[in-house]
Amino acid sequence: MLVLTRKGNQSIMIGDEIEVSVLAIMGEKVRIGIDAPRDVPVFRKEVYLEIQQAREGTDKSGEDGEVDDELDRLKA
């Protein structure tokens, strides 16, 4: 894991297309902004894990289309 220190209004780049910016620091909370291409899904980790669990459940039942539909809905 790479650990970086950033101040407000500073950014990091992931590859050539993804920029993560520190927008505000409020006590123990940090507000970040992520600028990424529309085809790159960006989720909070807890949402990502729910999607993965749903995908594992549908893989067994053969309903992959529902998870893909939900991912498309969340991206929009």
Summary of the structure (lengths in Angstrom):
residues: 76
radius of gyration: 16.0
end to end distance: 29.8
largest distance: 47.0
contacts: 144
relative contact order: 0.12
helix: 38%
strand: 26%
